[in-house]
Amino acid sequence: EATPAALFKSDEPMMFDGFDRLKIVFIDGVFNAEASDDLSLEGVSIDRLEDICCKDIHWAKELYGVLEARGQSPVERPLAALNTAFATDGVAIHVTGKPSKPISLIYRHASETSDAILHHIVRVESGAEVTILENGPAASRFNKCMEIDIADGGALHHVRAQGRDHQRRAATHMFTRLGKESVYKSFTLTVNGVLTRNEQVVELTGDDAIAHVAGACVGDGDFHHDDTVFITHDAVNCESRQVFKKVLRNGATGVFQGKILVKEGAQKTDGYQISQSLLLDDDSQFLAKPELEIYADDVACSHGSTSGAID
């Protein structure tokens, strides 16, 4: 049973308050209708995960777990597989037009020891465009998976704010597939939290697709933040960007693992990757593992990583 909205707690101000947006609120990992807006919005249909079968939503049933399963190779992602098997709630978002305002997913908690296992699926049809905002997680242990399928000419803009819940332990998994001339742009801001791992797996499967994945974090003290990104180019003339920056102090740890895989035949690939960290004391550390794996001969790919003190 959902917790009454009046009881939820948060140690941070509401993010994105200046935006006109459609709010979908989860409290302790469960959708809360009282705290959420009406889910009707022209150009998009939104359903709860539990309604997929009873409403016979074919696209959602066909997509659920598919991109996550594809993302298990060549690197296994057991927490994502666990999520797909045991997710307790989530939404299915079907974008058929250009909604007039962003869709905002908000995560809150009523219990200091709450757990949340959420799984969202998003389908952006040809020529459609949407912006999705996420604010949270607010849970002691948080496991979230989102599968995004963008058809030819579709576009999705994704902004996440993972705020100042110092006891947060979060693992998030994004699996995105792009069709011809489609666009995916993602930015994640993380502030503190005991342990955060953000995984992004992106497949560019149609010619002239664009994927930009970026993130920034600020860590203090007992803080471990890991960004892991795997982008596969499997079509001609595609563009990808990975840009990640961290500021760390008082023994905090930041990690970046980024890979660009260019498959045979993916000519004219433009892939760029950079990770940078500012260390404010001698006890903090930044660990970087940038990778390129290229099987095409007409590409422009580069990667780099730097870290150091202010002076």
Contacts in CASP RR format, 6 or more apart in sequence:
PFRMAT RR
TARGET T0000
AUTHOR 0000-0000-0000
METHOD contacts of the structure
MODEL  1
EATPAALFKSDEPMMFDGFDRLKIVFIDGVFNAEASDDLSLEGVSIDRLE
DICCKDIHWAKELYGVLEARGQSPVERPLAALNTAFATDGVAIHVTGKPS
KPISLIYRHASETSDAILHHIVRVESGAEVTILENGPAASRFNKCMEIDI
ADGGALHHVRAQGRDHQRRAATHMFTRLGKESVYKSFTLTVNGVLTRNEQ
VVELTGDDAIAHVAGACVGDGDFHHDDTVFITHDAVNCESRQVFKKVLRN
GATGVFQGKILVKEGAQKTDGYQISQSLLLDDDSQFLAKPELEIYADDVA
CSHGSTSGAID
2 27 0 8 1.000
2 30 0 8 1.000
2 31 0 8 1.000
2 32 0 8 1.000
2 33 0 8 1.000
2 34 0 8 1.000
3 27 0 8 1.000
3 28 0 8 1.000
3 30 0 8 1.000
3 32 0 8 1.000
3 110 0 8 1.000
4 34 0 8 1.000
5 25 0 8 1.000
5 27 0 8 1.000
5 32 0 8 1.000
5 34 0 8 1.000
5 35 0 8 1.000
7 110 0 8 1.000
8 27 0 8 1.000
8 32 0 8 1.000
8 35 0 8 1.000
8 108 0 8 1.000
8 109 0 8 1.000
8 110 0 8 1.000
9 108 0 8 1.000
9 109 0 8 1.000
9 110 0 8 1.000
9 112 0 8 1.000
9 138 0 8 1.000
10 108 0 8 1.000
10 109 0 8 1.000
10 138 0 8 1.000
10 165 0 8 1.000
11 164 0 8 1.000
11 165 0 8 1.000
11 166 0 8 1.000
12 138 0 8 1.000
12 163 0 8 1.000
12 164 0 8 1.000
12 165 0 8 1.000
14 106 0 8 1.000
14 135 0 8 1.000
15 133 0 8 1.000
15 135 0 8 1.000
15 136 0 8 1.000
15 161 0 8 1.000
15 163 0 8 1.000
16 102 0 8 1.000
16 104 0 8 1.000
16 133 0 8 1.000
16 135 0 8 1.000
16 161 0 8 1.000
19 101 0 8 1.000
19 102 0 8 1.000
19 104 0 8 1.000
19 133 0 8 1.000
20 101 0 8 1.000
21 101 0 8 1.000
21 102 0 8 1.000
21 103 0 8 1.000
21 104 0 8 1.000
21 133 0 8 1.000
22 37 0 8 1.000
22 39 0 8 1.000
22 41 0 8 1.000
22 46 0 8 1.000
22 99 0 8 1.000
22 101 0 8 1.000
22 102 0 8 1.000
22 103 0 8 1.000
22 104 0 8 1.000
23 35 0 8 1.000
23 36 0 8 1.000
23 37 0 8 1.000
23 104 0 8 1.000
23 106 0 8 1.000
24 31 0 8 1.000
24 36 0 8 1.000
24 37 0 8 1.000
24 39 0 8 1.000
24 46 0 8 1.000
24 91 0 8 1.000
24 103 0 8 1.000
24 104 0 8 1.000
24 105 0 8 1.000
24 106 0 8 1.000
25 31 0 8 1.000
25 32 0 8 1.000
25 35 0 8 1.000
25 36 0 8 1.000
25 106 0 8 1.000
25 108 0 8 1.000
26 32 0 8 1.000
26 89 0 8 1.000
26 90 0 8 1.000
26 105 0 8 1.000
26 106 0 8 1.000
26 107 0 8 1.000
26 108 0 8 1.000
26 116 0 8 1.000
26 118 0 8 1.000
27 35 0 8 1.000
27 108 0 8 1.000
27 109 0 8 1.000
27 110 0 8 1.000
28 108 0 8 1.000
28 109 0 8 1.000
28 110 0 8 1.000
28 111 0 8 1.000
28 114 0 8 1.000
28 115 0 8 1.000
28 116 0 8 1.000
28 139 0 8 1.000
29 88 0 8 1.000
29 89 0 8 1.000
29 107 0 8 1.000
29 114 0 8 1.000
29 115 0 8 1.000
29 116 0 8 1.000
29 117 0 8 1.000
29 118 0 8 1.000
29 139 0 8 1.000
30 88 0 8 1.000
30 89 0 8 1.000
31 48 0 8 1.000
31 89 0 8 1.000
31 90 0 8 1.000
31 91 0 8 1.000
35 106 0 8 1.000
35 108 0 8 1.000
39 46 0 8 1.000
39 47 0 8 1.000
41 99 0 8 1.000
41 100 0 8 1.000
41 101 0 8 1.000
41 103 0 8 1.000
42 97 0 8 1.000
42 99 0 8 1.000
42 100 0 8 1.000
43 95 0 8 1.000
43 96 0 8 1.000
43 97 0 8 1.000
43 98 0 8 1.000
43 99 0 8 1.000
43 128 0 8 1.000
44 93 0 8 1.000
44 94 0 8 1.000
44 95 0 8 1.000
44 96 0 8 1.000
44 97 0 8 1.000
44 99 0 8 1.000
44 103 0 8 1.000
44 130 0 8 1.000
45 93 0 8 1.000
45 94 0 8 1.000
45 96 0 8 1.000
46 91 0 8 1.000
46 92 0 8 1.000
46 93 0 8 1.000
46 94 0 8 1.000
46 103 0 8 1.000
47 55 0 8 1.000
47 57 0 8 1.000
47 60 0 8 1.000
47 91 0 8 1.000
47 92 0 8 1.000
48 89 0 8 1.000
48 90 0 8 1.000
48 91 0 8 1.000
48 92 0 8 1.000
49 87 0 8 1.000
49 89 0 8 1.000
49 90 0 8 1.000
49 91 0 8 1.000
49 92 0 8 1.000
49 119 0 8 1.000
49 120 0 8 1.000
49 121 0 8 1.000
50 89 0 8 1.000
51 57 0 8 1.000
51 92 0 8 1.000
52 60 0 8 1.000
52 61 0 8 1.000
52 64 0 8 1.000
52 92 0 8 1.000
53 61 0 8 1.000
57 92 0 8 1.000
57 94 0 8 1.000
59 94 0 8 1.000
59 123 0 8 1.000
60 92 0 8 1.000
60 94 0 8 1.000
60 121 0 8 1.000
60 123 0 8 1.000
63 121 0 8 1.000
63 123 0 8 1.000
63 147 0 8 1.000
63 149 0 8 1.000
64 84 0 8 1.000
64 119 0 8 1.000
64 121 0 8 1.000
64 147 0 8 1.000
65 84 0 8 1.000
65 121 0 8 1.000
65 147 0 8 1.000
66 147 0 8 1.000
67 147 0 8 1.000
67 148 0 8 1.000
67 149 0 8 1.000
67 175 0 8 1.000
67 176 0 8 1.000
67 177 0 8 1.000
67 201 0 8 1.000
67 203 0 8 1.000
68 77 0 8 1.000
68 80 0 8 1.000
68 81 0 8 1.000
68 83 0 8 1.000
68 84 0 8 1.000
68 145 0 8 1.000
68 147 0 8 1.000
68 173 0 8 1.000
68 175 0 8 1.000
69 84 0 8 1.000
70 175 0 8 1.000
70 177 0 8 1.000
70 201 0 8 1.000
70 203 0 8 1.000
71 77 0 8 1.000
71 80 0 8 1.000
71 175 0 8 1.000
71 201 0 8 1.000
71 230 0 8 1.000
72 80 0 8 1.000
72 81 0 8 1.000
75 230 0 8 1.000
77 173 0 8 1.000
77 199 0 8 1.000
77 201 0 8 1.000
79 143 0 8 1.000
79 171 0 8 1.000
79 173 0 8 1.000
80 145 0 8 1.000
80 173 0 8 1.000
80 175 0 8 1.000
80 199 0 8 1.000
82 117 0 8 1.000
82 143 0 8 1.000
83 117 0 8 1.000
83 118 0 8 1.000
83 119 0 8 1.000
83 143 0 8 1.000
83 144 0 8 1.000
83 145 0 8 1.000
83 173 0 8 1.000
84 119 0 8 1.000
84 145 0 8 1.000
86 117 0 8 1.000
87 117 0 8 1.000
87 118 0 8 1.000
87 119 0 8 1.000
87 145 0 8 1.000
88 116 0 8 1.000
88 117 0 8 1.000
88 118 0 8 1.000
89 117 0 8 1.000
89 118 0 8 1.000
89 119 0 8 1.000
90 118 0 8 1.000
90 119 0 8 1.000
90 120 0 8 1.000
91 105 0 8 1.000
91 120 0 8 1.000
91 121 0 8 1.000
92 120 0 8 1.000
92 121 0 8 1.000
92 122 0 8 1.000
93 103 0 8 1.000
93 120 0 8 1.000
93 121 0 8 1.000
93 122 0 8 1.000
93 123 0 8 1.000
93 130 0 8 1.000
93 132 0 8 1.000
94 122 0 8 1.000
94 123 0 8 1.000
94 125 0 8 1.000
95 122 0 8 1.000
95 123 0 8 1.000
95 124 0 8 1.000
95 125 0 8 1.000
95 128 0 8 1.000
95 129 0 8 1.000
95 130 0 8 1.000
95 156 0 8 1.000
96 125 0 8 1.000
96 128 0 8 1.000
97 125 0 8 1.000
97 127 0 8 1.000
97 128 0 8 1.000
97 129 0 8 1.000
97 130 0 8 1.000
98 128 0 8 1.000
98 129 0 8 1.000
98 130 0 8 1.000
99 130 0 8 1.000
102 130 0 8 1.000
102 131 0 8 1.000
102 132 0 8 1.000
102 133 0 8 1.000
103 130 0 8 1.000
103 131 0 8 1.000
103 132 0 8 1.000
103 133 0 8 1.000
104 132 0 8 1.000
104 133 0 8 1.000
104 134 0 8 1.000
104 135 0 8 1.000
105 120 0 8 1.000
105 132 0 8 1.000
105 133 0 8 1.000
105 134 0 8 1.000
105 135 0 8 1.000
106 134 0 8 1.000
106 135 0 8 1.000
106 136 0 8 1.000
107 116 0 8 1.000
107 118 0 8 1.000
107 134 0 8 1.000
107 135 0 8 1.000
107 136 0 8 1.000
107 137 0 8 1.000
107 138 0 8 1.000
107 139 0 8 1.000
107 142 0 8 1.000
108 136 0 8 1.000
108 138 0 8 1.000
109 116 0 8 1.000
109 138 0 8 1.000
109 139 0 8 1.000
109 140 0 8 1.000
111 140 0 8 1.000
112 140 0 8 1.000
112 167 0 8 1.000
113 140 0 8 1.000
114 139 0 8 1.000
114 140 0 8 1.000
114 141 0 8 1.000
115 139 0 8 1.000
115 140 0 8 1.000
115 141 0 8 1.000
115 142 0 8 1.000
116 137 0 8 1.000
116 139 0 8 1.000
116 141 0 8 1.000
116 142 0 8 1.000
116 143 0 8 1.000
116 144 0 8 1.000
117 143 0 8 1.000
117 144 0 8 1.000
118 142 0 8 1.000
118 143 0 8 1.000
118 144 0 8 1.000
118 145 0 8 1.000
119 144 0 8 1.000
119 145 0 8 1.000
119 146 0 8 1.000
119 147 0 8 1.000
120 144 0 8 1.000
120 145 0 8 1.000
120 146 0 8 1.000
120 147 0 8 1.000
121 146 0 8 1.000
121 147 0 8 1.000
121 148 0 8 1.000
121 149 0 8 1.000
122 130 0 8 1.000
122 132 0 8 1.000
122 146 0 8 1.000
122 147 0 8 1.000
122 148 0 8 1.000
122 149 0 8 1.000
122 156 0 8 1.000
123 149 0 8 1.000
123 151 0 8 1.000
124 130 0 8 1.000
124 148 0 8 1.000
124 149 0 8 1.000
124 150 0 8 1.000
124 151 0 8 1.000
124 154 0 8 1.000
124 155 0 8 1.000
124 156 0 8 1.000
124 182 0 8 1.000
125 151 0 8 1.000
125 154 0 8 1.000
126 151 0 8 1.000
126 152 0 8 1.000
126 153 0 8 1.000
126 154 0 8 1.000
127 151 0 8 1.000
127 152 0 8 1.000
127 153 0 8 1.000
127 154 0 8 1.000
127 155 0 8 1.000
128 151 0 8 1.000
128 154 0 8 1.000
128 155 0 8 1.000
129 154 0 8 1.000
129 155 0 8 1.000
129 156 0 8 1.000
129 157 0 8 1.000
130 155 0 8 1.000
130 156 0 8 1.000
130 157 0 8 1.000
131 156 0 8 1.000
131 157 0 8 1.000
131 158 0 8 1.000
131 159 0 8 1.000
132 156 0 8 1.000
132 157 0 8 1.000
132 158 0 8 1.000
132 159 0 8 1.000
133 159 0 8 1.000
133 160 0 8 1.000
133 161 0 8 1.000
134 158 0 8 1.000
134 159 0 8 1.000
134 160 0 8 1.000
134 161 0 8 1.000
135 160 0 8 1.000
135 161 0 8 1.000
135 163 0 8 1.000
136 160 0 8 1.000
136 161 0 8 1.000
136 162 0 8 1.000
136 163 0 8 1.000
136 165 0 8 1.000
137 144 0 8 1.000
137 162 0 8 1.000
137 165 0 8 1.000
137 168 0 8 1.000
137 170 0 8 1.000
137 172 0 8 1.000
138 165 0 8 1.000
138 168 0 8 1.000
139 165 0 8 1.000
139 168 0 8 1.000
139 170 0 8 1.000
140 167 0 8 1.000
140 168 0 8 1.000
140 169 0 8 1.000
141 169 0 8 1.000
141 170 0 8 1.000
142 168 0 8 1.000
142 169 0 8 1.000
142 170 0 8 1.000
142 171 0 8 1.000
142 172 0 8 1.000
143 170 0 8 1.000
143 171 0 8 1.000
143 172 0 8 1.000
144 170 0 8 1.000
144 171 0 8 1.000
144 172 0 8 1.000
144 173 0 8 1.000
145 172 0 8 1.000
145 173 0 8 1.000
145 174 0 8 1.000
145 175 0 8 1.000
146 172 0 8 1.000
146 173 0 8 1.000
146 174 0 8 1.000
146 175 0 8 1.000
147 175 0 8 1.000
147 176 0 8 1.000
148 156 0 8 1.000
148 158 0 8 1.000
148 174 0 8 1.000
148 175 0 8 1.000
148 176 0 8 1.000
148 177 0 8 1.000
148 184 0 8 1.000
149 176 0 8 1.000
149 177 0 8 1.000
150 156 0 8 1.000
150 176 0 8 1.000
150 177 0 8 1.000
150 178 0 8 1.000
150 179 0 8 1.000
150 182 0 8 1.000
150 183 0 8 1.000
150 184 0 8 1.000
151 179 0 8 1.000
151 182 0 8 1.000
152 179 0 8 1.000
152 180 0 8 1.000
152 181 0 8 1.000
152 182 0 8 1.000
152 206 0 8 1.000
153 179 0 8 1.000
153 180 0 8 1.000
153 181 0 8 1.000
153 182 0 8 1.000
153 183 0 8 1.000
154 179 0 8 1.000
154 181 0 8 1.000
154 182 0 8 1.000
154 183 0 8 1.000
155 182 0 8 1.000
155 183 0 8 1.000
155 184 0 8 1.000
156 176 0 8 1.000
156 183 0 8 1.000
156 184 0 8 1.000
156 185 0 8 1.000
157 185 0 8 1.000
157 186 0 8 1.000
158 174 0 8 1.000
158 184 0 8 1.000
158 185 0 8 1.000
158 186 0 8 1.000
158 187 0 8 1.000
159 186 0 8 1.000
159 187 0 8 1.000
159 188 0 8 1.000
160 172 0 8 1.000
160 186 0 8 1.000
160 187 0 8 1.000
160 188 0 8 1.000
160 189 0 8 1.000
161 188 0 8 1.000
161 189 0 8 1.000
162 168 0 8 1.000
162 170 0 8 1.000
162 188 0 8 1.000
162 189 0 8 1.000
162 190 0 8 1.000
162 191 0 8 1.000
162 196 0 8 1.000
162 198 0 8 1.000
163 189 0 8 1.000
163 190 0 8 1.000
163 191 0 8 1.000
163 192 0 8 1.000
163 193 0 8 1.000
164 191 0 8 1.000
164 192 0 8 1.000
164 193 0 8 1.000
165 192 0 8 1.000
165 193 0 8 1.000
166 192 0 8 1.000
166 193 0 8 1.000
166 194 0 8 1.000
167 193 0 8 1.000
167 194 0 8 1.000
168 192 0 8 1.000
168 193 0 8 1.000
168 194 0 8 1.000
168 195 0 8 1.000
168 196 0 8 1.000
169 193 0 8 1.000
169 194 0 8 1.000
169 195 0 8 1.000
169 196 0 8 1.000
170 193 0 8 1.000
170 195 0 8 1.000
170 196 0 8 1.000
170 197 0 8 1.000
171 196 0 8 1.000
171 197 0 8 1.000
171 199 0 8 1.000
172 196 0 8 1.000
172 197 0 8 1.000
172 198 0 8 1.000
172 199 0 8 1.000
173 199 0 8 1.000
173 201 0 8 1.000
174 186 0 8 1.000
174 198 0 8 1.000
174 199 0 8 1.000
174 200 0 8 1.000
174 201 0 8 1.000
174 202 0 8 1.000
175 201 0 8 1.000
176 184 0 8 1.000
176 200 0 8 1.000
176 201 0 8 1.000
176 202 0 8 1.000
176 203 0 8 1.000
176 211 0 8 1.000
177 202 0 8 1.000
177 203 0 8 1.000
177 205 0 8 1.000
178 184 0 8 1.000
178 202 0 8 1.000
178 203 0 8 1.000
178 204 0 8 1.000
178 205 0 8 1.000
178 206 0 8 1.000
178 209 0 8 1.000
178 210 0 8 1.000
178 211 0 8 1.000
178 238 0 8 1.000
179 204 0 8 1.000
179 205 0 8 1.000
179 206 0 8 1.000
179 209 0 8 1.000
179 235 0 8 1.000
180 206 0 8 1.000
180 207 0 8 1.000
180 208 0 8 1.000
180 209 0 8 1.000
180 235 0 8 1.000
181 206 0 8 1.000
181 207 0 8 1.000
181 208 0 8 1.000
181 209 0 8 1.000
182 206 0 8 1.000
182 209 0 8 1.000
182 210 0 8 1.000
183 209 0 8 1.000
183 210 0 8 1.000
183 211 0 8 1.000
184 202 0 8 1.000
184 209 0 8 1.000
184 210 0 8 1.000
184 211 0 8 1.000
184 212 0 8 1.000
184 213 0 8 1.000
185 210 0 8 1.000
185 211 0 8 1.000
185 212 0 8 1.000
186 200 0 8 1.000
186 212 0 8 1.000
186 213 0 8 1.000
186 214 0 8 1.000
187 214 0 8 1.000
187 215 0 8 1.000
187 216 0 8 1.000
188 198 0 8 1.000
188 214 0 8 1.000
188 215 0 8 1.000
188 216 0 8 1.000
188 227 0 8 1.000
189 215 0 8 1.000
189 216 0 8 1.000
189 217 0 8 1.000
190 196 0 8 1.000
190 198 0 8 1.000
190 215 0 8 1.000
190 216 0 8 1.000
190 217 0 8 1.000
190 218 0 8 1.000
190 225 0 8 1.000
191 217 0 8 1.000
191 218 0 8 1.000
191 219 0 8 1.000
192 218 0 8 1.000
192 219 0 8 1.000
192 220 0 8 1.000
192 223 0 8 1.000
193 219 0 8 1.000
193 223 0 8 1.000
193 225 0 8 1.000
194 222 0 8 1.000
194 223 0 8 1.000
194 224 0 8 1.000
195 224 0 8 1.000
196 217 0 8 1.000
196 224 0 8 1.000
196 225 0 8 1.000
196 226 0 8 1.000
197 225 0 8 1.000
197 226 0 8 1.000
197 228 0 8 1.000
198 226 0 8 1.000
198 227 0 8 1.000
198 228 0 8 1.000
199 228 0 8 1.000
199 229 0 8 1.000
199 230 0 8 1.000
200 213 0 8 1.000
200 227 0 8 1.000
200 228 0 8 1.000
200 229 0 8 1.000
200 230 0 8 1.000
200 231 0 8 1.000
201 229 0 8 1.000
201 230 0 8 1.000
202 211 0 8 1.000
202 213 0 8 1.000
202 229 0 8 1.000
202 230 0 8 1.000
202 231 0 8 1.000
202 232 0 8 1.000
202 240 0 8 1.000
203 232 0 8 1.000
203 234 0 8 1.000
204 211 0 8 1.000
204 231 0 8 1.000
204 232 0 8 1.000
204 233 0 8 1.000
204 234 0 8 1.000
204 235 0 8 1.000
204 238 0 8 1.000
204 240 0 8 1.000
204 266 0 8 1.000
205 234 0 8 1.000
205 235 0 8 1.000
206 234 0 8 1.000
206 235 0 8 1.000
206 238 0 8 1.000
207 235 0 8 1.000
207 236 0 8 1.000
207 237 0 8 1.000
207 238 0 8 1.000
208 235 0 8 1.000
208 236 0 8 1.000
208 237 0 8 1.000
208 238 0 8 1.000
209 235 0 8 1.000
209 238 0 8 1.000
209 239 0 8 1.000
210 238 0 8 1.000
210 239 0 8 1.000
210 240 0 8 1.000
211 231 0 8 1.000
211 238 0 8 1.000
211 239 0 8 1.000
211 240 0 8 1.000
211 241 0 8 1.000
212 240 0 8 1.000
212 241 0 8 1.000
212 243 0 8 1.000
213 229 0 8 1.000
213 231 0 8 1.000
213 240 0 8 1.000
213 241 0 8 1.000
213 242 0 8 1.000
213 243 0 8 1.000
214 241 0 8 1.000
214 242 0 8 1.000
214 243 0 8 1.000
214 244 0 8 1.000
215 227 0 8 1.000
215 243 0 8 1.000
215 244 0 8 1.000
215 245 0 8 1.000
216 244 0 8 1.000
216 245 0 8 1.000
216 246 0 8 1.000
217 225 0 8 1.000
217 227 0 8 1.000
217 245 0 8 1.000
217 246 0 8 1.000
217 247 0 8 1.000
217 254 0 8 1.000
218 246 0 8 1.000
218 247 0 8 1.000
218 248 0 8 1.000
219 225 0 8 1.000
219 246 0 8 1.000
219 247 0 8 1.000
219 248 0 8 1.000
219 249 0 8 1.000
219 252 0 8 1.000
219 254 0 8 1.000
220 248 0 8 1.000
220 249 0 8 1.000
220 250 0 8 1.000
220 252 0 8 1.000
221 249 0 8 1.000
221 250 0 8 1.000
221 251 0 8 1.000
221 252 0 8 1.000
222 252 0 8 1.000
223 248 0 8 1.000
223 251 0 8 1.000
223 252 0 8 1.000
223 253 0 8 1.000
223 254 0 8 1.000
224 252 0 8 1.000
224 253 0 8 1.000
224 254 0 8 1.000
224 255 0 8 1.000
225 246 0 8 1.000
225 252 0 8 1.000
225 253 0 8 1.000
225 254 0 8 1.000
225 255 0 8 1.000
226 254 0 8 1.000
226 255 0 8 1.000
226 256 0 8 1.000
226 257 0 8 1.000
227 244 0 8 1.000
227 255 0 8 1.000
227 256 0 8 1.000
227 257 0 8 1.000
227 258 0 8 1.000
227 275 0 8 1.000
228 255 0 8 1.000
228 256 0 8 1.000
228 257 0 8 1.000
228 258 0 8 1.000
229 242 0 8 1.000
229 244 0 8 1.000
229 257 0 8 1.000
229 258 0 8 1.000
229 259 0 8 1.000
230 258 0 8 1.000
230 259 0 8 1.000
230 261 0 8 1.000
231 240 0 8 1.000
231 242 0 8 1.000
231 259 0 8 1.000
231 260 0 8 1.000
231 261 0 8 1.000
231 271 0 8 1.000
232 261 0 8 1.000
232 263 0 8 1.000
233 240 0 8 1.000
233 260 0 8 1.000
233 261 0 8 1.000
233 262 0 8 1.000
233 263 0 8 1.000
233 266 0 8 1.000
233 269 0 8 1.000
233 271 0 8 1.000
233 296 0 8 1.000
234 263 0 8 1.000
234 266 0 8 1.000
235 266 0 8 1.000
236 265 0 8 1.000
236 266 0 8 1.000
236 267 0 8 1.000
236 268 0 8 1.000
237 267 0 8 1.000
237 268 0 8 1.000
237 269 0 8 1.000
238 266 0 8 1.000
238 268 0 8 1.000
238 269 0 8 1.000
238 270 0 8 1.000
239 269 0 8 1.000
239 270 0 8 1.000
239 271 0 8 1.000
240 260 0 8 1.000
240 269 0 8 1.000
240 270 0 8 1.000
240 271 0 8 1.000
240 272 0 8 1.000
241 271 0 8 1.000
241 272 0 8 1.000
241 273 0 8 1.000
242 258 0 8 1.000
242 260 0 8 1.000
242 272 0 8 1.000
242 273 0 8 1.000
242 274 0 8 1.000
242 275 0 8 1.000
243 273 0 8 1.000
243 274 0 8 1.000
243 275 0 8 1.000
244 256 0 8 1.000
244 274 0 8 1.000
244 275 0 8 1.000
244 276 0 8 1.000
245 275 0 8 1.000
245 276 0 8 1.000
245 277 0 8 1.000
245 278 0 8 1.000
246 254 0 8 1.000
246 256 0 8 1.000
246 275 0 8 1.000
246 276 0 8 1.000
246 277 0 8 1.000
246 278 0 8 1.000
246 286 0 8 1.000
247 277 0 8 1.000
247 278 0 8 1.000
247 280 0 8 1.000
248 254 0 8 1.000
248 277 0 8 1.000
248 278 0 8 1.000
248 279 0 8 1.000
248 280 0 8 1.000
248 284 0 8 1.000
248 285 0 8 1.000
248 286 0 8 1.000
249 279 0 8 1.000
249 280 0 8 1.000
249 281 0 8 1.000
249 284 0 8 1.000
250 280 0 8 1.000
250 281 0 8 1.000
250 283 0 8 1.000
250 284 0 8 1.000
251 281 0 8 1.000
251 283 0 8 1.000
251 284 0 8 1.000
251 285 0 8 1.000
252 284 0 8 1.000
253 284 0 8 1.000
253 285 0 8 1.000
253 286 0 8 1.000
253 287 0 8 1.000
254 277 0 8 1.000
254 285 0 8 1.000
254 286 0 8 1.000
254 287 0 8 1.000
255 286 0 8 1.000
255 287 0 8 1.000
255 288 0 8 1.000
256 275 0 8 1.000
256 286 0 8 1.000
256 287 0 8 1.000
256 288 0 8 1.000
256 289 0 8 1.000
256 290 0 8 1.000
256 305 0 8 1.000
257 288 0 8 1.000
257 289 0 8 1.000
257 291 0 8 1.000
258 273 0 8 1.000
258 275 0 8 1.000
258 289 0 8 1.000
258 290 0 8 1.000
258 291 0 8 1.000
258 303 0 8 1.000
259 290 0 8 1.000
259 291 0 8 1.000
259 292 0 8 1.000
259 293 0 8 1.000
260 271 0 8 1.000
260 273 0 8 1.000
260 291 0 8 1.000
260 292 0 8 1.000
260 293 0 8 1.000
260 294 0 8 1.000
260 301 0 8 1.000
260 303 0 8 1.000
261 293 0 8 1.000
261 294 0 8 1.000
262 269 0 8 1.000
262 292 0 8 1.000
262 293 0 8 1.000
262 294 0 8 1.000
262 295 0 8 1.000
262 296 0 8 1.000
262 299 0 8 1.000
262 301 0 8 1.000
263 295 0 8 1.000
263 296 0 8 1.000
264 295 0 8 1.000
264 296 0 8 1.000
265 295 0 8 1.000
265 296 0 8 1.000
266 295 0 8 1.000
266 296 0 8 1.000
266 299 0 8 1.000
267 296 0 8 1.000
267 297 0 8 1.000
267 298 0 8 1.000
267 299 0 8 1.000
268 298 0 8 1.000
268 299 0 8 1.000
269 294 0 8 1.000
269 296 0 8 1.000
269 299 0 8 1.000
269 300 0 8 1.000
269 301 0 8 1.000
270 299 0 8 1.000
270 300 0 8 1.000
270 301 0 8 1.000
271 299 0 8 1.000
271 300 0 8 1.000
271 301 0 8 1.000
271 302 0 8 1.000
272 301 0 8 1.000
272 302 0 8 1.000
272 303 0 8 1.000
273 290 0 8 1.000
273 292 0 8 1.000
273 302 0 8 1.000
273 303 0 8 1.000
273 304 0 8 1.000
274 303 0 8 1.000
274 304 0 8 1.000
274 305 0 8 1.000
275 288 0 8 1.000
275 290 0 8 1.000
275 304 0 8 1.000
275 305 0 8 1.000
275 306 0 8 1.000
276 305 0 8 1.000
276 306 0 8 1.000
276 307 0 8 1.000
277 286 0 8 1.000
277 288 0 8 1.000
277 306 0 8 1.000
277 307 0 8 1.000
277 308 0 8 1.000
278 307 0 8 1.000
278 308 0 8 1.000
278 309 0 8 1.000
278 310 0 8 1.000
279 285 0 8 1.000
279 286 0 8 1.000
279 307 0 8 1.000
279 308 0 8 1.000
279 309 0 8 1.000
280 309 0 8 1.000
280 310 0 8 1.000
286 307 0 8 1.000
286 308 0 8 1.000
288 305 0 8 1.000
288 307 0 8 1.000
290 303 0 8 1.000
290 304 0 8 1.000
290 305 0 8 1.000
291 303 0 8 1.000
292 301 0 8 1.000
292 302 0 8 1.000
292 303 0 8 1.000
294 301 0 8 1.000
END
